[in-house]
């Protein structure tokens, strides 16, 4: 998955847009390759719209049956507590772009905390030379070093740890530095690892100033745990300077909200059958501007020579959220394919005795099924492969396990639709005979 940054960060399936700078306040929403329908971000051409030089243009309409359940999911991470959650909707449109249904995603939110500890009194005796533990509101003094331009002090102002490693860590630390007297100080900000090693990372610096001035640090630590340190250098006409460091809005923790938006529906129950449709994904706040859209879906009561793959997982996989949802959601993907029993692979171990007789020690027979996928775009092959590599996979209700290669038949490179084959093992039909 690729990402592009707006006020929302999307994990895309087609990367036709470039990455932009991450804004200070943002959310991160994922449109997974593993969803049963393919969404294209709003400034990308869809597969049916895109023309590639040297390749024939072929349209693909995703077949679905009226009774199929279509499940969609949008995991979203909010990095700051003061960002209001988004709400998402799906417009179902006919081939004349008329709205047939307007469906709203439901939202479940999980909150986790990444801690930023301010009190360092317990570490005061273990800090390296020239490092000083700082507590909220402390006044610090740089004194009597000669020449005074070289005077500096390292203030340890925060310890960063993270209890939820799958959350992105972006901290905003606002605080003020006030000089006392006609002096100037230059703060430079560092991240040190747990051992205060020499491999510090400079995350920002401010020009020399006197009086009161404020800084807001935005940083993403590359190692955890880490120490946030400000080195205050003194420039002045005297041999000592006093200064105070205070926070403005910082508390002892940064909270990360992780929301999961889900929507499932059966088109036949919505009165939509035997017609061509498409989906538009929108923010409720801006319903006239689609975030992403699909190519056409072909809805019929019965789709000949298609199979239904149902898949689920215990852990998050391929941008699909399973760990924060109970029970585990189950997705279904209909594809143009045939699914037939193909072979009974067997393994045998035989012992030859000294009297020229042979004894069967053990044997195993498995049941193999052939999935032969018809001509579909490459993004569909990726979608099928993601589905087949889940922990629990059913094809037309039969439990299977993928332990053979999914092979795409390359064919003519000018033709954008490809076939594929894959042998799958029937999960509940393994016959073993052990002596």
C-alpha positions as CSV (number, residue, x, y, z in Angstrom):
1,X,0.0,0.0,0.0
2,X,1.1,3.5,-0.8
3,X,0.2,6.7,1.0
4,X,-0.6,10.2,0.0
5,X,-1.1,13.0,2.5
6,X,-4.0,15.5,2.5
7,X,-5.7,16.5,5.8
8,X,-6.2,12.8,5.7
9,X,-3.5,10.3,4.9
10,X,-4.7,7.5,2.6
11,X,-3.0,4.1,2.1
12,X,-3.8,3.7,-1.6
13,X,-3.9,0.9,-4.0
14,X,-2.6,2.9,-6.9
15,X,0.2,5.4,-6.3
16,X,-0.6,8.1,-8.9
17,X,-0.1,10.9,-6.4
18,X,3.0,11.9,-4.6
19,X,3.6,12.2,-0.9
20,X,3.1,15.6,0.8
21,X,4.3,16.9,4.1
22,X,2.5,15.4,7.1
23,X,0.4,18.2,8.7
24,X,0.7,18.8,12.4
25,X,-2.9,17.7,13.2
26,X,-4.0,14.8,11.0
27,X,-5.6,11.4,10.9
28,X,-4.5,8.4,9.0
29,X,-7.1,6.3,7.3
30,X,-6.4,3.1,5.4
31,X,-8.1,1.8,2.3
32,X,-6.7,-1.8,2.2
33,X,-5.8,-3.9,-0.8
34,X,-7.5,-6.7,1.0
35,X,-11.0,-5.2,0.8
36,X,-13.4,-7.2,-1.5
37,X,-13.8,-4.2,-3.8
38,X,-11.2,-2.0,-5.4
39,X,-11.2,1.7,-4.5
40,X,-9.2,4.3,-6.5
41,X,-8.3,7.5,-4.8
42,X,-10.1,10.6,-6.2
43,X,-7.2,12.1,-8.1
44,X,-6.3,8.7,-9.8
45,X,-7.7,7.2,-12.9
46,X,-9.5,4.0,-12.3
47,X,-8.5,0.8,-14.1
48,X,-11.2,1.2,-16.8
49,X,-10.3,4.9,-17.3
50,X,-6.5,4.5,-17.5
51,X,-4.7,4.1,-20.9
52,X,-1.3,2.6,-20.9
53,X,0.9,3.0,-24.0
54,X,1.5,-0.3,-25.8
55,X,-1.4,-2.1,-24.0
56,X,-4.9,-2.7,-25.2
57,X,-7.6,-1.0,-23.1
58,X,-9.9,-3.6,-21.6
59,X,-12.6,-2.9,-19.0
60,X,-13.3,-5.1,-16.1
61,X,-16.7,-5.2,-14.2
62,X,-16.4,-7.0,-10.9
63,X,-19.1,-9.7,-10.7
64,X,-21.3,-10.0,-7.6
65,X,-24.5,-11.9,-6.9
66,X,-27.5,-10.1,-5.3
67,X,-27.3,-12.3,-2.2
68,X,-23.6,-11.7,-1.5
69,X,-22.6,-9.7,1.6
70,X,-20.1,-6.9,0.9
71,X,-18.1,-5.8,3.9
72,X,-16.0,-2.7,3.9
73,X,-13.6,-1.4,6.6
74,X,-11.6,1.8,7.2
75,X,-9.2,1.7,10.1
76,X,-8.2,5.3,11.2
77,X,-5.6,6.6,13.6
78,X,-5.9,10.0,15.3
79,X,-2.7,11.3,16.6
80,X,-4.1,14.1,18.9
81,X,-6.9,14.1,21.3
82,X,-8.2,17.5,20.1
83,X,-8.9,16.2,16.5
84,X,-12.6,15.4,16.0
85,X,-13.2,12.0,14.5
86,X,-14.3,11.8,10.9
87,X,-17.5,10.1,9.7
88,X,-17.7,8.2,6.4
89,X,-20.4,7.3,4.0
90,X,-20.8,5.2,0.9
91,X,-22.9,6.2,-2.1
92,X,-24.1,3.4,-4.3
93,X,-24.8,4.7,-7.9
94,X,-26.2,3.3,-11.0
95,X,-24.4,3.5,-14.4
96,X,-26.0,6.9,-15.0
97,X,-24.5,8.2,-11.8
98,X,-27.8,8.4,-10.0
99,X,-27.6,7.7,-6.3
100,X,-29.4,4.4,-5.4
101,X,-28.4,4.3,-1.7
102,X,-26.5,6.4,0.9
103,X,-25.0,4.1,3.6
104,X,-23.1,5.3,6.7
105,X,-20.1,3.5,8.3
106,X,-20.3,2.7,11.9
107,X,-17.4,3.6,14.2
108,X,-15.7,1.8,17.0
109,X,-12.8,3.6,18.8
110,X,-9.9,2.2,20.9
111,X,-7.7,4.5,22.8
112,X,-4.1,3.8,23.7
113,X,-1.4,6.0,25.4
114,X,2.2,6.8,24.6
115,X,3.7,8.2,27.7
116,X,5.9,11.3,28.0
117,X,7.1,11.5,31.6
118,X,8.2,14.9,32.9
119,X,9.5,14.2,36.4
120,X,13.2,13.2,36.4
121,X,14.0,13.6,40.1
122,X,14.5,9.8,40.4
123,X,17.2,9.9,37.8
124,X,19.1,12.9,39.2
125,X,22.1,10.9,40.5
126,X,22.5,8.7,37.4
127,X,22.7,11.3,34.6
128,X,25.9,11.9,32.6
129,X,28.1,14.8,33.4
130,X,26.7,18.2,32.5
131,X,23.1,16.7,32.3
132,X,20.6,18.1,34.7
133,X,17.2,16.6,35.6
134,X,14.5,19.2,35.0
135,X,11.2,19.3,36.8
136,X,8.2,21.4,35.7
137,X,8.8,25.1,36.6
138,X,12.4,24.7,37.7
139,X,14.8,27.6,37.4
140,X,18.2,26.7,36.1
141,X,21.5,28.7,36.2
142,X,24.5,28.6,33.9
143,X,27.3,30.1,36.0
144,X,30.8,31.3,36.1
145,X,32.3,29.4,33.1
146,X,35.0,31.2,31.2
147,X,34.7,32.2,28.4
148,X,31.0,32.7,29.0
149,X,30.2,32.1,25.3
150,X,31.0,28.5,25.9
151,X,28.7,28.0,28.8
152,X,26.0,25.5,28.3
153,X,23.8,23.1,30.2
154,X,21.9,20.0,29.1
155,X,18.4,19.8,30.6
156,X,16.6,16.4,30.5
157,X,13.0,17.4,30.1
158,X,11.3,14.2,29.0
159,X,11.4,10.5,28.8
160,X,9.5,8.9,25.9
161,X,8.1,5.4,26.0
162,X,5.4,3.8,24.0
163,X,3.0,1.1,25.1
164,X,1.5,0.5,21.7
165,X,4.1,0.0,19.1
166,X,1.8,-0.1,16.1
167,X,0.9,3.6,16.6
168,X,3.0,6.2,14.9
169,X,4.8,8.4,17.3
170,X,4.6,12.1,16.6
171,X,5.0,14.3,19.7
172,X,4.2,18.0,20.0
173,X,6.0,19.6,22.9
174,X,5.2,23.3,23.6
175,X,7.2,25.1,26.3
176,X,8.7,28.5,27.0
177,X,12.2,29.6,28.0
178,X,12.6,32.8,29.9
179,X,16.0,34.5,30.5
180,X,16.6,36.5,33.6
181,X,18.7,39.5,33.1
182,X,20.2,41.1,30.0
183,X,21.4,37.8,28.6
184,X,20.8,35.6,25.6
185,X,20.4,31.8,25.4
186,X,20.3,29.5,22.5
187,X,18.3,26.2,23.0
188,X,19.1,23.2,20.8
189,X,16.9,20.2,21.1
190,X,18.1,16.6,21.0
191,X,16.9,13.0,21.3
192,X,19.1,10.6,23.2
193,X,18.7,6.9,23.4
194,X,18.2,5.2,26.8
195,X,21.9,5.2,27.6
196,X,22.5,8.9,26.7
197,X,25.0,7.7,24.1
198,X,26.9,10.0,21.7
199,X,24.5,9.1,18.8
200,X,22.1,11.9,19.7
201,X,19.7,13.3,17.1
202,X,19.2,17.0,16.7
203,X,15.6,17.7,16.3
204,X,15.6,21.5,16.3
205,X,17.4,24.7,17.3
206,X,16.5,28.3,18.0
207,X,18.5,31.4,17.4
208,X,19.9,33.3,20.5
209,X,17.3,35.4,22.2
210,X,16.6,37.1,25.5
211,X,13.4,37.7,27.3
212,X,10.6,35.1,26.9
213,X,10.2,33.1,23.8
214,X,8.3,29.9,23.0
215,X,9.0,26.8,21.0
216,X,6.8,24.0,19.7
217,X,8.7,20.8,18.8
218,X,7.2,18.3,16.4
219,X,9.2,15.2,16.2
220,X,9.0,11.5,15.5
221,X,11.5,9.5,17.5
222,X,13.4,6.8,15.6
223,X,14.2,4.8,18.7
224,X,12.2,4.0,21.8
225,X,12.8,4.6,24.7
226,X,14.3,8.1,24.2
227,X,15.1,11.2,26.2
228,X,14.2,14.6,25.1
229,X,17.0,17.0,26.0
230,X,17.4,20.8,25.5
231,X,21.0,22.1,25.5
232,X,20.9,25.8,26.6
233,X,23.9,27.8,25.6
234,X,24.6,31.1,27.2
235,X,25.7,34.3,25.3
236,X,26.0,37.5,27.3
237,X,28.2,40.2,28.9
238,X,28.3,38.6,32.3
239,X,29.7,35.3,33.5
240,X,26.4,33.9,34.6
241,X,22.9,33.6,33.2
242,X,19.6,32.4,34.7
243,X,16.7,31.0,32.8
244,X,13.5,29.1,33.4
245,X,11.9,26.4,31.2
246,X,8.2,26.0,31.4
247,X,5.6,24.0,29.5
248,X,2.4,25.7,28.3
249,X,0.0,22.8,27.6
250,X,2.1,19.7,28.1
251,X,0.7,17.0,30.3
252,X,2.0,13.6,31.3
253,X,0.7,11.6,28.3
254,X,-0.2,11.7,24.6
255,X,-3.2,9.7,23.7
256,X,-3.7,8.0,20.4
257,X,-7.2,7.2,19.2
258,X,-7.6,4.3,16.8
259,X,-11.0,4.1,15.2
260,X,-12.4,1.3,13.0
261,X,-15.2,2.2,10.5
262,X,-17.1,-0.7,9.2
263,X,-20.0,-1.2,6.8
264,X,-21.6,-4.4,5.5
265,X,-24.7,-4.8,3.3
266,X,-26.4,-7.2,0.9
267,X,-27.3,-5.5,-2.4
268,X,-30.4,-7.7,-2.9
269,X,-31.8,-6.6,0.4
270,X,-31.4,-3.0,-0.7
271,X,-33.4,-3.7,-3.8
272,X,-30.3,-3.6,-6.1
273,X,-30.0,-6.5,-8.5
274,X,-29.5,-7.2,-12.2
275,X,-27.9,-3.9,-12.9
276,X,-24.5,-2.2,-13.1
277,X,-23.4,0.0,-10.2
278,X,-20.4,1.7,-8.6
279,X,-19.4,3.0,-5.2
280,X,-18.2,6.4,-4.0
281,X,-16.6,6.8,-0.6
282,X,-17.0,10.3,1.0
283,X,-16.5,12.1,4.2
284,X,-19.8,13.1,5.8
285,X,-18.5,16.6,6.2
286,X,-18.0,17.0,2.4
287,X,-20.4,14.6,0.8
288,X,-20.1,16.2,-2.6
289,X,-16.4,15.3,-2.8
290,X,-15.6,11.7,-3.1
291,X,-12.5,10.4,-1.4
292,X,-12.3,7.2,-3.5
293,X,-14.4,5.4,-6.1
294,X,-14.7,2.1,-7.8
295,X,-15.1,0.9,-11.4
296,X,-18.3,-0.8,-12.3
297,X,-19.7,-3.7,-10.4
298,X,-22.0,-6.2,-12.3
299,X,-24.8,-7.3,-10.0
300,X,-26.8,-10.4,-11.0
301,X,-29.0,-12.9,-9.3
302,X,-26.6,-15.7,-10.4
303,X,-23.1,-15.3,-11.8
304,X,-22.0,-18.2,-13.9
305,X,-18.4,-19.6,-13.4
306,X,-17.6,-17.5,-10.3
307,X,-16.6,-18.6,-6.8
308,X,-17.0,-16.9,-3.4
309,X,-13.8,-16.7,-1.2
310,X,-14.5,-16.0,2.4
311,X,-11.6,-15.0,4.6
312,X,-10.7,-13.9,8.1
313,X,-7.8,-13.6,10.5
314,X,-6.9,-13.3,14.2
315,X,-4.3,-10.6,13.7
316,X,-4.3,-7.4,11.6
317,X,-3.2,-8.2,8.1
318,X,-2.7,-6.2,4.9
319,X,-4.4,-3.1,6.3
320,X,-7.4,-5.0,7.6
321,X,-8.1,-4.5,11.3
322,X,-8.9,-7.7,13.2
323,X,-7.3,-7.3,16.6
324,X,-9.4,-4.3,17.7
325,X,-12.7,-5.9,16.5
326,X,-14.7,-8.6,18.2
327,X,-15.7,-11.0,16.8
328,X,-13.2,-11.2,13.9
329,X,-14.8,-9.7,10.8
330,X,-15.3,-12.0,7.9
331,X,-14.9,-10.7,4.3
332,X,-16.2,-12.2,1.1
333,X,-14.7,-11.8,-2.4
334,X,-16.5,-13.1,-5.5
335,X,-14.2,-13.7,-8.5
336,X,-14.6,-15.1,-12.0
337,X,-13.1,-18.6,-11.6
338,X,-13.7,-22.3,-11.5
339,X,-12.9,-24.5,-8.5
340,X,-12.6,-28.2,-9.0
341,X,-11.0,-31.2,-7.2
342,X,-7.7,-31.9,-8.9
343,X,-5.5,-34.5,-7.2
344,X,-4.8,-36.7,-4.2
345,X,-1.1,-36.2,-3.4
346,X,0.4,-39.0,-1.2
347,X,3.5,-39.7,0.7
348,X,4.6,-43.2,1.8
349,X,7.3,-44.6,4.0
350,X,8.1,-48.2,3.5
351,X,10.6,-50.5,5.4
352,X,12.2,-53.4,3.6
353,X,12.9,-56.3,5.9
354,X,15.8,-58.7,5.7
355,X,13.5,-61.5,4.5
356,X,12.8,-59.4,1.4
357,X,9.4,-58.4,2.7
358,X,8.2,-54.8,2.8
359,X,6.1,-53.1,5.5
360,X,4.2,-49.8,5.2
361,X,5.3,-47.6,8.1
362,X,3.2,-44.6,7.4
363,X,1.2,-42.9,4.6
364,X,-0.5,-39.6,4.1
365,X,-3.1,-38.6,1.5
366,X,-4.3,-35.0,1.0
367,X,-7.0,-33.6,-1.2
368,X,-6.0,-30.9,-3.7
369,X,-8.4,-28.4,-5.4
370,X,-7.6,-26.3,-8.4
371,X,-8.6,-22.7,-8.4
372,X,-8.4,-21.4,-12.0
373,X,-8.9,-17.7,-12.1
374,X,-10.2,-16.2,-15.3
375,X,-8.9,-13.0,-16.9
376,X,-8.9,-10.2,-14.3
377,X,-6.7,-7.1,-13.7
378,X,-3.5,-7.4,-11.8
379,X,-5.0,-5.6,-8.8
380,X,-7.6,-8.4,-8.6
381,X,-4.8,-11.0,-8.5
382,X,-3.2,-9.2,-5.5
383,X,-6.6,-9.0,-3.8
384,X,-7.1,-12.8,-4.4
385,X,-3.7,-13.6,-3.1
386,X,-4.2,-11.5,0.1
387,X,-7.5,-13.4,0.7
388,X,-5.9,-16.8,0.2
389,X,-3.1,-16.1,2.6
390,X,-5.5,-15.4,5.6
391,X,-5.7,-17.9,8.5
392,X,-9.2,-19.0,7.7
393,X,-10.2,-19.3,4.0
394,X,-13.3,-20.9,2.5
395,X,-14.1,-21.2,-1.2
396,X,-17.8,-21.9,-1.8
397,X,-18.0,-23.0,1.8
398,X,-15.0,-25.5,1.7
399,X,-12.2,-24.8,4.2
400,X,-8.8,-24.7,2.3
401,X,-5.2,-23.9,3.0
402,X,-2.8,-22.3,0.5
403,X,0.6,-24.1,0.5
404,X,1.3,-24.0,-3.2
405,X,2.3,-21.0,-5.4
406,X,-0.3,-18.7,-6.9
407,X,0.9,-18.6,-10.5
408,X,-0.2,-15.8,-12.9
409,X,-0.1,-16.7,-16.5
410,X,1.7,-13.9,-18.2
411,X,0.5,-14.3,-21.7
412,X,0.5,-11.3,-24.1
413,X,2.0,-8.3,-22.3
414,X,-0.3,-6.0,-24.4
415,X,-3.3,-7.6,-22.8
416,X,-4.0,-6.2,-19.3
417,X,-6.2,-9.0,-18.0
418,X,-4.4,-12.1,-16.8
419,X,-5.4,-15.7,-15.8
420,X,-3.9,-17.5,-12.8
421,X,-4.0,-21.0,-11.2
422,X,-3.4,-22.2,-7.6
423,X,-3.6,-25.6,-6.0
424,X,-5.3,-25.5,-2.5
425,X,-5.3,-28.2,0.1
426,X,-8.6,-29.2,1.7
427,X,-8.2,-28.3,5.3
428,X,-10.4,-31.1,6.8
429,X,-9.4,-34.0,4.5
430,X,-6.0,-35.2,5.4
431,X,-5.8,-39.0,5.8
432,X,-2.9,-40.4,7.8
433,X,-1.9,-44.0,8.5
434,X,0.9,-44.6,11.0
435,X,2.2,-48.0,12.0
